[in-house]
Amino acid sequence: MIVKNPKFEISAVSPKQYPTKNLPEVVLAGKSNVRKIFFYKYINK
């Protein structure tokens, strides 16, 4: 997959907050936050 023009849309904690747009979803899971934080910072340049 090639990601072009990534954009952080929302961090939702309840279904009412889910985006209504038909957007692709990405899930970041793992034990360490280091790589997840790097990815988050990368898409929010």
ChimeraX attribute file (.defattr): number of C-alpha atoms within 10 A of each C-alpha:
attribute: neighborCount
match mode: 1-to-1
recipient: residues
	/A:1	3
	/A:2	4
	/A:3	6
	/A:4	7
	/A:5	7
	/A:6	11
	/A:7	11
	/A:8	9
	/A:9	10
	/A:10	9
	/A:11	9
	/A:12	10
	/A:13	8
	/A:14	7
	/A:15	7
	/A:16	8
	/A:17	10
	/A:18	12
	/A:19	12
	/A:20	7
	/A:21	7
	/A:22	6
	/A:23	8
	/A:24	5
	/A:25	5
	/A:26	6
	/A:27	6
	/A:28	10
	/A:29	9
	/A:30	9
	/A:31	7
	/A:32	8
	/A:33	11
	/A:34	9
	/A:35	13
	/A:36	15
	/A:37	11
	/A:38	11
	/A:39	12
	/A:40	14
	/A:41	11
	/A:42	11
	/A:43	13
	/A:44	11
	/A:45	7
